[in-house]
Amino acid sequence: MVAIAVLNQAVTSTSSRGAAENLAAAMNSAQAFSRNFETVRALGMVSNAIEFWGVRFSGFLHASDRVARVNAFYGGLSRATRTGLQIAILGAGAYLVLHNEITAGMIFASSMIAARALQPLDQIIGSWRQIVEANTAWNRLSVAARGPGNWHDVALPTPRGALTVDQVIYQVPGSTDGLLPLIKRVSFEVAAGETVAIVGPSQAGKSTLARLIVGAIEPRSGAIRIDGGEIRNWDPEDLGRHIGYLPQDVELFPGTIGQNIARFTPDASDASIVEAALRAQVHDLILGQKHGYSTLIGPTGVRLSGGERQRIGLARAFYGEPKILVLDEPNANLDALGEAALERAIMQAQAQKRTVIVITHRPSLAAKCDRILMLCNGQVEIFGPSKEVLDGLAQRQSQVLPSEVSQSVPPHLPHIDKDRHQ
């Protein structure tokens, strides 16, 4: 029986190692997707992410199934051996009793001792799978795939891109009632095809407002509407296909560059991936990688710089035909060439009549937008045409800063200039 256990280990070692490697890869993917679930949901990638994880996890299941079948075979062989040994003990005991060498009671004593000694070995060799655990895991996965399930069954038409934020209040879930909301009754409208820059000091609520607009988080009260319909009425997967979202902290998931751009859509065409990269002005950068669009990124692949991740994340936002683009600090990690490419991408989106919401601290980028919304302490302070807002901010700057500092500091947004001056 010890020899059977050693043989079982030798036969299943390769499959067990493969199962462990596949499980580790699947868990790495799951952790990356779960850490950035807001981005995954906002981009309509939930089902694609689950399918991508499922492909890797299926490798673990297949390897585990091979291990289980081998273990079942050797487990059966072990039980047969144990039963044969017990029968042999009884037979040998009967033979000895007939020759008056032992008593009949010693037969049963020997059988009980042998059963006690062999049973632990039999349990070590055999293995079994818990149906209850599998059923529980399946239920958890089904709940995650379904999401909250508060949308209507009727599919809504493709939006034009008109955006309305109506008296939106957002407070961190679980915070005390005495803590002020991050977003305080914010209201504004953006026409379809319009480009709006959201500016303001740090901790003004700009990124929180962007997450509210794309549906990554839900407001405490108020409504966010696309073409007059609340985003709660949209299937998140369907809505995500009409929204391009670039978060402030760009995270790319384990997989190829092409898979990340395509949001892990299984049947994504090469032409659509390349088209998204061309819109984001990142096609040449990707071709410069060792394997182009097939370059593997993640823990086992290449590690990209912050600027490269941001530009590939911009291509992911442009994938498909998004009617609304929400870009949170898209030039935070870009050099001069990257900023120029970003400005060209935004101008191209303007020409295609896509609604663009850009959160930025750069007045050069804000000046290219149709209107500017200035957010302070979670409230709208200024909202108007870009030229008027920038002129007003420049006038306010000249009143706040000393004249000699105003001459030495270029005309940027006031909060940036104050920080630099300090």
N, C-alpha and C positions, 0 to 999 in steps of 0.2 A: 504493500500500500504506500510506503514511503517512495518506492521507485515510481509508482503511478503519479504521485504528487510532483516529483522532480520532472518527469516526462511532460506532465501537463504544463508546468511552468516554462519548460523549454519551447514547447509548441506555441504557446500563447504570448511569448515575450514580444515578438515583432508586432502582432496585432494590438497588444496592450500599449506599446510605445506609440503606435500610430493613433490610437484612440486618445491618448493623453495629449499628443501634439494638436490634433484636430479640436479637442475640447479647449485647449489654451487659446488657439486662434479664434474660436467662436466666442470665448469669454472676453478676449481683448476687443473684438468688434462690438460685443454687447456693451461693454463698459464705455467705449468711445461714443456709441450712439446714445446711451443713457445720460452721459455727462452733458451732452449737447441736445437733449431731447426737445428743447424749445425751438432750436434751429431746425431739427428734423421735422417737427410737426408743422412749423411755419412754412417750410418748403414742400409740404405734402409728401415727405419721404418715408412715412411710417411703414407703409406696406412694403416699400422697396427695401428699407433697412431690415425689416423682419425676414424678407425673402433672402437677402444677402447673408444675414446671420444664419438662416435656416440651411442654406447650401453648405456652409462650413460645419454646422452642427450635424447635418446628415452624414458627413464623413465620420464624425465621432460615433454616430449611431450605427453605421455600417461596421466600423471596426469593433465596436462593443458587441454587436450581434455575432460577429465571427468569434470573439472571445467567449461569449455566452454559449455558443453552440459547441465549441471545443470543450469548455468546462462541463457542459451537460454530458458530453460523451464520456469524458474521463470520470465525471461524478457517477454516472451510471455504472461504469466499469468498476469504480471503487466500491459502490454498494453491492454489486454482484460478487466482488471478491470477498467483501465482509460477510455476505450471506453464505458464500461457499465455505469460508473459514469456520463459521458457526456450525454448518452442517458437518464439516469434517471433524470438528471437536465432538459433536454428538456421536458421530459414527465411531470415532476412535474410542470414546468413552464406553459405548455399548460393547465394542470388541473387548476392551479391558475388563468390563464387568463380567462378560461371559467367561473370561479366563480367570475370574476371581482375583484380579490384581488390584481393583479399586471397588468402592461401593457405588450403588446407584446414585446416592446423593451428590457424589463428587462430579457426576456428569452435569447436573444442573448448576452447581457452583462454578464449574469451569466455563460453562456457557455464559453465565451472567458476568463473570470477570472479563471474558473476551469481548462481550458486547460493550461493556463500559470502557474498555481500553481502545476499541476500534472506532467507536462513534465519533470522538473528537477529530480523528484523522479524516473520517468521511465528511464531516462538516467543513473542514478546512479545504478539502479538494473541491467540494460542490459550491455552487453560487446560485443566487436567485435574484430576480428583479421584482421590485415592489410596484404592483399595479396602482396602488393608491398614490404613490409619489408621482408616477407618470401622469396620472389623471389630474393631480393638483397642479403640476407644471403646465399641462395643456390648458387648464382653466385660466391660469395667470396669463398665459400667452394670448388666449382668446380675448380676455378683457383688455389687454394692452392694444391688440389689433383693432378692436371695435372702438376704443376711445370712449368719450363721455356719452356719445349717442344721443345728443340733444338737437340734431339737425333734422330737417324734414326729408322725407323720401323723394320728393319731387326735385329733380335736378334743375338748378337755376341756369339761365343762359350765360354765355361768356360775357363778363362785365366789360364796360367801356373804360372804366378806370376812375370814375368820379368818386371822390372820397369825402365823407362827412364825419367829423368828430363832434359829438353833441354832449356837452356837460359831463365830460368823463372825469370820474374820480377813481384814483387807484391808491390802495393802501396795502402794505405788505401783509400777506395772510398770516394770521396768528399774532400780529402786533397788538399792543394795548390800545384802548380807545383814546388815551391821552396823546398818542403819537400822531403828529400831523400827517395827512396823506402825502405821497410823493407827487401825485398829479391832482390838482385842485380845480375842478370844474373847467377843464380845457375845452374850448369850442372853436372850430374853424372849418372851412370848406376848401377843397381843392378840386378844380375842374378837371375833367378828363383830358389828358395830354399836357397838363401843366407841370412845371418843375418848381419845387419849393425847397428852400434851404432852411433847416432848423438850426439855429445858433443859440448860444447862451453859455454862461459859466459852467464850471464843473458842478456836478450834483444838482443840476437844474431839473433833471428828469427827462432829458432828451432820449437816452437809450430806453428808458422805461416806456416813453410814449411810442417809440418805434416798435417795441415788442407788443404793445397794445394794438397798434395799427395792423400788424400782420397776424394777430390772433394767437401769439405764443402764450400770452397771459390774458386773463379776463378782468375787466374793470369792476370795481365795487359797485358803481352805479354809472348811469349814462349809457350812451350807445355809440358804436362805430359802424358806419354804414358804407357799403360799396354799391354805387348805383341805386341808392335809396333803400337797400335791403341790409339788415343787420348781419354782421359776419357770423353771429350765432346760428343763423338759419342756413349757413353753408356747411356742406360736408367738408371737414378740414382737409381731406385728401384732394378734393376737387378745388377748393379755394387755394391750396398751396400751389397748384399748377398755374394759377393766374397771378401769383405773387413772386417776385424775386427779392430775396432778403439776404443782405450781407450784414451779419452781426458785428459788433465792435471787436470781439475776440473771435477771430476766424479759426475754426477747428475743421481740419480735413480728416476723413475717416479712413481706416485701413482698407486699402484697395488701390486700384490704378487711378491715375489722374483723370482718365476718361470716365471711369465709373463715378468719381466724385462730381465731375461737371454734370453728368447725366442724372445726378441724384439717385444713382443706383437703380435706374429704370432698367428692367431686364432686357426689353426689346428696343432699347435706344439705338437709333441709327448713327452711323459714323458721321453722316452729313450734319445731323442736328448737333452733335457734340462739337464739331469743328466750327459750325456756324455760331454757337454760343461763345466759343473762344475768340472768334473773329470780332464779334460784337464787343467783347470785353478787351479787345486789343492785346490778347495774351497768347495768340497762336504762335508767334515766333519764339516766345519764351518757352513754351511747351516743347516745340521742336528742338530746342537746344538741350533738352534733357536726354539722358542716355538712351532711353527707349521711347521717347516721345510721349504720346498719349497713353501708352501701355506701361509707363514708369510706375512701379509700385511704391506707394508711400505708406508710412506707418511705422510701427516698431521694428518690422523686419525689412523695411524698404528704405528709400532715401529720405533724408530729413531736409525739408525746405525752409528757406528763410521766412521771416515774417512778411516781407514784401511779396515773395512768391506765393505764399499761402493766401494773402489778401487778394492778389490778382486772379488766382485760380478760383477763390471763393466768389469773386465778381463774375467770372464766367459761369459758375454754378447758378448765380442769381439770374443771369441772362438766358439760361437754358429754357427751351420751349418758347412759348409766346406769352410771357408775363405782361399783364396790362398795368401792373403797379410795381414799381421798383422802390424798395426801402433800403437805403445804403447808410449804415451807421459808421461814421468815420472811415470812409473808404480809402482815404489817402494817409492814414495814420502811420503806416510803415513803408510808404512809397518814396522812392527817390525822384529826381526831377523827370527822368524819362517815364517812370511809372505814373506820375501825376499828369503828365501830358497825355499819356494813353488813357487815363481815367477821364480827363476832360473831353477827349474825343469820343469816348464811349457814351458819356452823358449827352453830349450834343447829338450823337446819332440816335439815342433814345428819344430826345426831344423831336428830332425830325420825323421819327416814326410814330409820334403822338402817344407815347407812353407816359403815364403819370409817374413822376420821379420825386421821391422824398429823400433829401440828402442831409445828413447830420454832419456838420463840419465846423471847424474853427478857422478855416482858411477863407478870408474875404475874396480871394481871387476866384475860388470855386463858387462861393455864394453869389458873386456878381454875375455869373453866367446863368443863374436861375431866374425864373420869372418873378417869384416873390420870395420874401424872407420872413420867417416867423422866429421871433426872439422869445425864448423861454427862460424865465427866472423864477426860482423857488416853486417850480411846478405849475406856474401860471403864465399865460400868454401876455407878454409885455408890449410887443410890437408885432404887427402883421400887416405887410403891405408890399408894394412893388420894390424890387431890389434896389433901384437907384435911390428912391426916396428913403428907404431904411438905412442904406449905407451913408447917404449924406447926413441923415439925422444922427447916426452914430459918430460920424466924423466931427460934426458940430459939437456933440456932447463931449467928445474926447478933447477937443480944443479948450473947452471950458473947465475940464477936470484936471488935465495935466498942465504943468508949467509950460510957458511958451518955449523955453529953451529945450525942454524934453520933447515937445511936440515937433520941433524942427529936426531933432536927431532921430526920432522914432518914425518908421514908415506908417502910413495910415492903415493899421489893422483893426480888428475888432477890439473894443475897449478893454475887455477882460484879459485879452492876450497881452496888450501893451502894458497894462498895470503890472502883470506878473513879470514881464521882462524888465520893466523899470525898477521894480522892487529887487 
